[in-house]
């Protein structure tokens, strides 16, 4: 799964993050209402969110460490 995240684009990772957070919210509601059948799903979703956030952060760090010539132009100067 980690390998497949490295292959995804920025937009796909953002979508996966939003979907995982929504699923986590739904699972928490189910737990509160007593309808959650598999409590381990909450842990699994929390880890999925963490994996996606880790990949996004790693990309930010790689971009920040890139030489000035390799960085995309634009933004603040």
Secondary structure, DSSP 8 states (H G I E B T S, - for coil): -HHHHHHS-HHHHHHHHHHHHHHHHHHHHHHHHT--S-THHHHHHHHHHHHHHHHHHHHHHHHHHS-GGGS-S-S--
